[in-house]
Amino acid sequence: MNFYQLTPDTPFTEIEQQSTERTQLIFKHSTRCIISSMALKRIQQCSFDKVDCWILDLLSYRDLSNAIADRYQIYHQSPQIIILKNGVSIANTSHEGIDCEFIRLYEE
């Protein structure tokens, strides 16, 4: 699975617009956390045809992470994935809930 880097320069409205055609996944990742690293390894082994995956480095961009949590009214967790479809968050999970099966539920 390939990841796009999510930074403060990434136009978030474009990600929301893209979610009208393809599922968008945001992975909030703490590079110092072993649980986050394990979750990243689990989803890197996934293969999806209809999902664009974005990775957010929480240590570098905590303010952006907080802005995303506020935008979608989702309590911040780390690690965490947020699934966007049709411009809105339709699902999220964290920690051990992050796996290929969860993401496949929202691929179509």
C-alpha positions as CSV (number, residue, x, y, z in Angstrom):
1,M,0.0,0.0,0.0
2,N,1.3,3.4,-0.9
3,F,0.8,6.4,1.3
4,Y,0.5,10.1,0.5
5,Q,2.0,12.4,3.1
6,L,-0.6,14.6,4.9
7,T,0.9,17.9,5.9
8,P,-0.4,21.4,6.7
9,D,0.2,22.2,3.0
10,T,-2.1,19.5,1.8
11,P,-5.4,21.0,0.6
12,F,-7.9,19.2,2.7
13,T,-10.9,20.2,0.6
14,E,-9.3,18.3,-2.3
15,I,-9.1,15.1,-0.1
16,E,-12.8,15.6,0.7
17,Q,-13.6,16.1,-3.0
18,Q,-11.6,13.0,-3.9
19,S,-13.7,11.1,-1.4
20,T,-16.7,11.4,-3.7
21,E,-15.0,9.1,-6.2
22,R,-12.6,7.0,-4.0
23,T,-12.5,6.2,-0.4
24,Q,-9.9,8.3,1.5
25,L,-8.1,6.9,4.5
26,I,-6.2,9.0,7.0
27,F,-3.7,7.2,9.2
28,K,-2.6,9.2,12.3
29,H,0.8,7.8,13.1
30,S,3.1,8.4,16.1
31,T,6.6,7.5,14.9
32,R,7.7,6.9,18.6
33,C,4.9,4.5,19.5
34,I,5.4,0.7,19.0
35,I,1.6,0.2,18.8
36,S,1.4,2.7,16.0
37,S,4.3,1.1,14.2
38,M,2.6,-2.3,14.5
39,A,-0.7,-0.9,13.1
40,L,1.2,0.7,10.2
41,K,2.8,-2.6,9.4
42,R,-0.6,-4.3,9.4
43,I,-2.1,-2.0,6.9
44,Q,1.0,-1.8,4.7
45,Q,0.3,-5.4,3.9
46,C,-3.1,-4.6,2.6
47,S,-4.0,-4.1,-1.0
48,F,-6.8,-1.9,-2.1
49,D,-8.0,-0.8,-5.5
50,K,-10.4,1.9,-4.4
51,V,-8.7,3.5,-1.4
52,D,-6.3,6.4,-1.2
53,C,-4.2,6.3,1.9
54,W,-2.8,9.4,3.7
55,I,-0.3,9.3,6.6
56,L,-0.1,12.0,9.2
57,D,3.1,12.2,11.3
58,L,1.6,13.2,14.7
59,L,5.0,14.3,16.1
60,S,5.5,16.8,13.3
61,Y,1.9,17.9,12.8
62,R,-0.1,17.6,16.0
63,D,-2.0,20.8,15.3
64,L,-3.2,19.3,12.0
65,S,-4.2,16.2,13.8
66,N,-6.3,18.3,16.2
67,A,-7.8,20.2,13.4
68,I,-8.9,16.9,11.7
69,A,-10.4,15.7,15.0
70,D,-12.3,19.0,15.3
71,R,-13.4,19.0,11.7
72,Y,-15.0,15.5,11.9
73,Q,-15.9,15.6,15.6
74,I,-13.8,12.6,16.3
75,Y,-11.9,12.1,19.6
76,H,-8.1,12.1,18.8
77,Q,-6.4,8.8,19.3
78,S,-3.0,7.4,18.2
79,P,-2.8,5.4,16.2
80,Q,-6.0,6.0,14.4
81,I,-7.6,5.7,11.0
82,I,-10.4,7.9,9.7
83,I,-12.4,6.8,6.6
84,L,-13.8,9.6,4.4
85,K,-16.5,9.1,1.8
86,N,-18.6,11.8,0.0
87,G,-16.8,14.5,2.0
88,V,-17.5,13.2,5.4
89,S,-16.1,10.8,8.0
90,I,-18.0,7.6,7.9
91,A,-15.9,5.5,10.2
92,N,-12.8,5.5,12.4
93,T,-10.9,3.1,14.6
94,S,-7.7,2.9,16.6
95,H,-5.1,0.6,18.1
96,E,-5.9,-3.1,17.5
97,G,-9.0,-2.2,15.4
98,I,-6.7,-1.0,12.6
99,D,-6.5,-3.8,10.1
100,C,-7.2,-4.7,6.5
101,E,-10.6,-6.2,7.2
102,F,-11.9,-3.0,8.8
103,I,-10.7,-0.9,5.8
104,R,-12.3,-3.4,3.3
105,L,-15.7,-2.7,4.9
106,Y,-15.5,0.8,3.4
107,E,-13.5,0.3,0.2
108,E,-16.5,0.4,-2.2
